[in-house]
């Protein structure tokens, strides 16, 4: 009798549902018999990387026979300069996603707790469970992280607290004043992870300066990514900022070539191209307001967004509307897996993509009313 694979596996992973990525656009087009589909499902930047970034990538192609710079020397130095810190305070990752895993593996012991907002980024509970940690889930209030409840959830067993700001999938923020009150209640043995993947779209006088807590020698990690505003989701590059001692511990388990050569040169070029980010941010802001107006005309409720996506309540089965929109060549993300049966998460696209979305939604909602 053969031994089942599950009996050999780390018991902590057995209760984890694997992440289910969407199909490639080309495959969906083939299956549905459609063409020119638009993808508004993954919070990607609808604009391609800037010319500066593309030229940097092309120039690096002839060196792909060599391993990447395992230390990310130039990129770490440039990121450090941007934030007024030292390179020893920067750790690079295969997107900020990998950095979340590295932080959990470095600091969370089996049986210790991590306070996690819900609904929020699906990676937090997956990685905590895989590490044998205890997930302490705190439900959002009015679509926003409930920092008061998260602070109350901290116990002597708590090691990590995750603050997604802006939060995914609600696109809401917690303010500087709220974070200040929250941080005043955090014990010195608890690490707060500020996950700021969408920060470029959220900037304003009310947005917290999370790096200030690191400068105060608080136990914090601040995570950023080049995937969103810099249009580099396809190459996977992110970074974390923390105290040198904290970064040194993460480096002990970081794979030496975790950020590939093209990602490093692309991210380095993106750091020198603020004009591209400004263009993207302005386009997304205009797109958000256009979609607010159109959703209102369709009688749909939505959550005001501080990111490049909007959470929309379609008032009926989100899975059904998702399928109807697919047939129109528009790909969005139903939120049924988060327990929001009537909600869609919709990425803000280019002006043309946004118009196509509204045209398709108007048609689908009309069909739904007569179904």
C-alpha positions as CSV (number, residue, x, y, z in Angstrom):
1,X,0.0,0.0,0.0
2,X,1.4,3.4,-1.1
3,X,1.8,6.2,1.4
4,X,-0.4,9.2,0.6
5,X,1.4,12.4,-0.1
6,X,-0.7,14.3,2.4
7,X,0.6,12.1,5.3
8,X,4.1,13.3,4.4
9,X,3.3,16.9,4.2
10,X,3.8,19.7,6.8
11,X,0.6,19.5,8.7
12,X,0.3,23.3,8.8
13,X,-0.4,23.5,5.1
14,X,-3.1,20.9,4.8
15,X,-5.9,23.3,5.6
16,X,-4.8,26.0,3.1
17,X,-6.7,26.3,-0.1
18,X,-4.3,26.9,-3.0
19,X,-4.4,30.3,-4.7
20,X,-6.4,30.1,-7.9
21,X,-5.0,32.5,-10.5
22,X,-7.2,33.6,-13.4
23,X,-6.6,32.1,-16.8
24,X,-4.6,33.9,-19.4
25,X,-6.6,36.3,-21.5
26,X,-5.8,34.4,-24.7
27,X,-7.2,31.2,-23.2
28,X,-10.4,32.9,-22.1
29,X,-10.8,34.4,-25.5
30,X,-10.4,31.0,-27.1
31,X,-12.8,29.3,-24.7
32,X,-15.5,32.0,-25.0
33,X,-15.0,32.8,-28.7
34,X,-14.3,36.5,-28.0
35,X,-11.5,38.8,-28.9
36,X,-9.9,42.0,-27.6
37,X,-10.8,41.2,-24.0
38,X,-9.7,43.7,-21.3
39,X,-8.5,42.6,-17.9
40,X,-9.6,44.7,-14.9
41,X,-9.3,42.0,-12.3
42,X,-5.8,42.1,-10.8
43,X,-5.1,45.7,-9.9
44,X,-2.4,46.0,-12.5
45,X,-1.4,49.3,-14.0
46,X,-3.1,49.6,-17.4
47,X,-0.2,51.5,-18.9
48,X,3.0,49.7,-20.0
49,X,6.4,50.5,-18.4
50,X,7.9,53.8,-19.4
51,X,10.3,54.1,-22.3
52,X,13.2,54.6,-19.9
53,X,12.4,51.3,-18.2
54,X,11.9,49.4,-21.4
55,X,15.3,50.6,-22.7
56,X,17.0,49.5,-19.5
57,X,15.4,46.1,-19.8
58,X,16.5,45.7,-23.5
59,X,20.1,46.8,-22.6
60,X,20.2,44.1,-19.9
61,X,19.2,41.3,-22.2
62,X,22.7,40.5,-23.4
63,X,23.8,39.8,-19.8
64,X,21.2,37.1,-19.0
65,X,23.8,34.4,-19.1
66,X,25.0,35.8,-15.7
67,X,23.4,35.4,-12.4
68,X,21.6,38.5,-10.9
69,X,23.4,40.7,-8.4
70,X,22.6,38.7,-5.3
71,X,22.8,41.7,-3.0
72,X,20.8,44.0,-5.3
73,X,23.6,46.6,-4.6
74,X,22.6,49.4,-6.9
75,X,18.8,49.0,-6.4
76,X,19.1,48.9,-2.6
77,X,21.4,52.0,-2.7
78,X,18.9,53.9,-4.9
79,X,15.9,52.9,-2.8
80,X,17.8,53.9,0.4
81,X,18.6,57.3,-1.1
82,X,15.0,57.9,-2.0
83,X,13.8,57.3,1.5
84,X,16.8,58.8,3.4
85,X,17.9,55.6,5.0
86,X,21.0,53.3,4.6
87,X,21.2,50.3,2.2
88,X,21.4,48.1,5.3
89,X,17.8,49.1,6.0
90,X,16.6,47.8,2.6
91,X,15.7,44.2,1.7
92,X,14.6,43.4,-1.8
93,X,11.9,40.8,-2.7
94,X,10.2,39.1,-5.6
95,X,7.4,41.6,-5.2
96,X,6.3,42.6,-1.7
97,X,4.5,39.3,-1.6
98,X,7.8,37.4,-1.0
99,X,8.8,39.8,1.7
100,X,5.6,39.0,3.7
101,X,6.6,35.4,3.6
102,X,10.2,36.1,4.6
103,X,9.1,38.3,7.5
104,X,6.7,35.6,8.8
105,X,9.4,32.9,8.4
106,X,12.0,35.0,10.1
107,X,10.0,36.1,13.2
108,X,6.8,34.0,13.7
109,X,7.3,30.9,15.8
110,X,4.8,28.0,15.7
111,X,2.0,28.8,18.2
112,X,2.5,32.6,18.1
113,X,-0.2,34.9,16.8
114,X,-0.5,37.3,13.9
115,X,-3.3,39.8,13.9
116,X,-4.8,40.0,10.4
117,X,-7.6,42.2,9.0
118,X,-10.4,40.6,7.0
119,X,-11.2,40.9,4.2
120,X,-7.7,41.8,3.2
121,X,-4.7,40.5,1.2
122,X,-5.2,36.7,1.0
123,X,-1.4,36.0,1.4
124,X,-1.4,37.0,5.1
125,X,-3.4,34.1,6.5
126,X,-2.0,31.6,4.1
127,X,1.6,32.3,5.1
128,X,0.9,32.6,8.8
129,X,-0.9,29.2,8.8
130,X,1.9,27.6,6.7
131,X,4.4,28.7,9.4
132,X,2.4,27.1,12.1
133,X,1.2,30.5,13.5
134,X,-2.2,31.3,14.9
135,X,-4.3,33.7,12.7
136,X,-6.2,36.2,14.8
137,X,-8.7,37.7,12.3
138,X,-10.3,41.1,12.9
139,X,-13.2,42.0,10.6
140,X,-13.2,45.4,8.9
141,X,-15.7,48.0,10.0
142,X,-17.4,50.1,7.3
143,X,-14.9,48.6,4.8
144,X,-11.9,50.0,6.7
145,X,-9.4,48.3,9.0
146,X,-10.6,48.5,12.5
147,X,-7.4,49.5,14.3
148,X,-9.1,49.8,17.6
149,X,-10.3,46.2,17.4
150,X,-6.9,45.1,16.1
151,X,-5.2,46.7,19.0
152,X,-7.6,44.9,21.4
153,X,-6.8,41.6,19.7
154,X,-3.1,41.8,20.7
155,X,-2.2,39.3,23.4
156,X,1.1,38.1,25.0
157,X,1.3,35.6,22.2
158,X,1.1,38.2,19.4
159,X,4.2,38.6,17.3
160,X,3.0,40.3,14.0
161,X,0.2,42.7,13.0
162,X,-0.5,43.3,9.3
163,X,-1.7,46.8,8.2
164,X,-2.7,46.8,4.5
165,X,-2.8,50.5,3.7
166,X,-4.6,51.0,1.3
167,X,-6.4,47.8,1.9
168,X,-7.1,45.2,-0.7
169,X,-9.9,44.5,-1.7
170,X,-11.7,47.6,-0.3
171,X,-9.2,50.3,-1.4
172,X,-9.7,52.2,1.8
173,X,-7.0,53.7,4.1
174,X,-6.4,54.2,7.8
175,X,-5.3,57.7,8.5
176,X,-2.2,59.2,10.2
177,X,-4.2,60.1,13.3
178,X,-5.6,56.6,13.6
179,X,-2.3,54.9,13.1
180,X,-0.7,57.2,15.7
181,X,-3.3,56.1,18.3
182,X,-2.8,52.5,17.3
183,X,1.0,52.5,17.5
184,X,0.8,54.1,21.0
185,X,-0.8,50.8,22.1
186,X,1.6,48.4,20.5
187,X,4.0,46.5,22.8
188,X,7.7,46.6,22.0
189,X,7.6,42.8,21.3
190,X,5.1,43.1,18.4
191,X,6.2,43.8,14.8
192,X,3.8,45.9,12.7
193,X,4.0,45.3,9.0
194,X,2.8,48.2,6.9
195,X,1.9,46.8,3.5
196,X,1.8,49.9,1.2
197,X,1.6,48.4,-2.3
198,X,-0.8,51.1,-3.5
199,X,0.7,54.1,-1.7
200,X,1.3,56.2,-4.8
201,X,-2.5,56.3,-5.4
202,X,-3.3,57.2,-1.8
203,X,-1.0,60.0,-1.0
204,X,-2.5,63.0,0.9
205,X,-2.2,64.9,4.1
206,X,-4.1,62.2,6.0
207,X,-1.9,59.3,4.9
208,X,0.4,58.1,7.6
209,X,4.2,58.4,7.4
210,X,5.0,54.8,8.4
211,X,8.7,55.2,7.9
212,X,8.7,57.7,10.8
213,X,8.0,54.8,13.2
214,X,11.0,53.0,11.9
215,X,13.1,56.1,12.5
216,X,11.8,56.1,16.0
217,X,13.2,52.6,16.4
218,X,9.8,51.0,16.6
219,X,9.4,47.4,15.5
220,X,8.0,48.0,12.0
221,X,8.5,46.8,8.5
222,X,7.4,49.0,5.6
223,X,6.7,47.2,2.3
224,X,6.5,48.8,-1.1
225,X,6.4,47.5,-4.6
226,X,7.1,48.4,-8.2
227,X,4.2,46.3,-9.5
228,X,1.5,49.0,-9.4
229,X,2.4,52.6,-10.1
230,X,5.6,51.7,-11.9
231,X,3.8,49.2,-14.3
232,X,6.2,46.4,-13.4
233,X,3.9,43.6,-12.2
234,X,5.3,41.2,-14.7
235,X,8.9,41.3,-13.4
236,X,8.2,41.2,-9.7
237,X,10.2,43.6,-7.6
238,X,9.4,45.0,-4.2
239,X,11.3,46.1,-1.1
240,X,11.0,46.4,2.6
241,X,12.4,49.0,4.9
242,X,13.2,48.3,8.5
243,X,16.0,48.5,11.1
244,X,19.3,47.1,10.0
245,X,19.2,44.3,12.6
246,X,15.7,43.3,11.3
247,X,16.8,43.3,7.7
248,X,19.9,41.3,8.6
249,X,17.7,38.6,10.0
250,X,15.5,38.4,6.9
251,X,18.7,38.2,4.8
252,X,19.5,34.9,6.6
253,X,16.7,33.2,4.8
254,X,16.3,35.2,1.7
255,X,17.4,33.3,-1.4
256,X,20.6,35.0,-2.9
257,X,19.1,35.5,-6.4
258,X,15.5,36.2,-5.4
259,X,15.1,39.3,-7.6
260,X,16.1,38.7,-11.2
261,X,18.4,40.8,-13.3
262,X,15.6,42.4,-15.4
263,X,13.6,43.2,-12.4
264,X,16.5,45.0,-10.8
265,X,17.4,47.1,-13.8
266,X,13.7,47.9,-14.5
267,X,13.1,48.9,-10.9
268,X,16.2,51.1,-10.9
269,X,15.1,52.9,-14.0
270,X,11.6,53.3,-12.6
271,X,13.0,55.1,-9.5
272,X,14.4,57.7,-11.9
273,X,11.1,58.2,-13.8
274,X,8.7,60.1,-11.5
275,X,7.0,61.5,-14.6
276,X,5.6,58.0,-15.5
277,X,4.2,57.5,-12.0
278,X,2.6,61.0,-12.0
279,X,1.0,60.2,-15.4
280,X,-0.4,56.9,-14.1
281,X,-1.6,58.4,-10.8
282,X,-3.4,61.2,-12.7
283,X,-5.0,58.8,-15.1
284,X,-6.2,56.5,-12.3
285,X,-7.6,59.5,-10.4
286,X,-9.6,60.7,-13.4
287,X,-10.7,57.1,-14.1
288,X,-12.0,56.7,-10.5
289,X,-14.2,59.8,-10.8
290,X,-15.5,58.8,-14.1
291,X,-16.4,55.3,-12.8
292,X,-18.0,56.9,-9.6
293,X,-20.3,58.9,-11.9
294,X,-21.2,56.0,-14.1
295,X,-21.8,53.5,-11.2
296,X,-24.1,56.1,-9.7
297,X,-26.0,56.4,-12.9
298,X,-26.4,52.6,-12.9
299,X,-27.7,52.7,-9.3
300,X,-24.7,50.8,-8.0
301,X,-23.1,51.4,-4.6
302,X,-19.4,51.5,-4.3
303,X,-16.7,52.2,-1.8
304,X,-14.7,55.4,-2.4
305,X,-11.2,54.3,-3.4
306,X,-7.7,55.4,-2.5
307,X,-6.1,52.9,-4.8
308,X,-6.3,51.9,-8.5
309,X,-9.4,49.7,-8.0
310,X,-12.9,50.1,-6.7
311,X,-15.1,47.7,-4.7
312,X,-18.6,47.8,-6.3
313,X,-21.8,46.3,-5.0
314,X,-23.9,45.1,-8.0
315,X,-26.9,44.2,-5.8
316,X,-27.1,40.6,-7.1
317,X,-24.9,37.6,-7.5
318,X,-21.4,38.9,-8.3
319,X,-20.5,35.6,-9.8
320,X,-23.4,35.8,-12.3
321,X,-22.4,39.4,-13.3
322,X,-18.8,38.3,-13.6
323,X,-19.8,35.6,-16.0
324,X,-22.0,37.9,-18.1
325,X,-19.1,40.5,-18.2
326,X,-16.8,37.7,-19.4
327,X,-18.9,37.1,-22.4
328,X,-18.6,40.8,-23.2
329,X,-14.8,40.5,-23.0
330,X,-14.4,42.3,-19.7
331,X,-12.6,40.5,-16.9
332,X,-13.2,41.6,-13.3
333,X,-12.8,39.9,-9.9
334,X,-15.9,38.6,-8.0
335,X,-15.5,38.9,-4.2
336,X,-17.4,35.8,-3.3
337,X,-14.3,34.1,-1.8
338,X,-14.2,37.0,0.7
339,X,-17.8,36.4,1.7
340,X,-19.0,39.4,-0.3
341,X,-21.6,37.7,-2.5
342,X,-22.7,40.8,-4.4
343,X,-19.4,42.6,-4.7
344,X,-17.0,43.0,-7.6
345,X,-13.4,44.4,-7.4
346,X,-12.7,46.3,-10.5
347,X,-9.4,47.7,-11.6
348,X,-9.4,51.3,-13.0
349,X,-8.3,51.0,-16.6
350,X,-7.4,53.4,-19.4
351,X,-10.2,55.8,-20.4
352,X,-11.2,53.4,-23.3
353,X,-11.2,50.4,-21.0
354,X,-13.3,52.2,-18.5
355,X,-15.9,53.1,-21.2
356,X,-16.0,49.5,-22.4
357,X,-16.5,48.3,-18.8
358,X,-19.5,50.7,-18.3
359,X,-21.1,49.7,-21.6
360,X,-20.7,46.0,-20.7
361,X,-22.1,46.5,-17.2
362,X,-25.1,48.5,-18.4
363,X,-25.9,45.6,-20.9
364,X,-25.3,42.9,-18.3
365,X,-27.3,44.5,-15.5
366,X,-30.2,45.0,-18.0
367,X,-30.0,41.3,-18.9
368,X,-29.9,40.4,-15.2
369,X,-33.1,42.4,-14.5
370,X,-35.0,40.5,-17.2
371,X,-33.5,37.1,-16.5
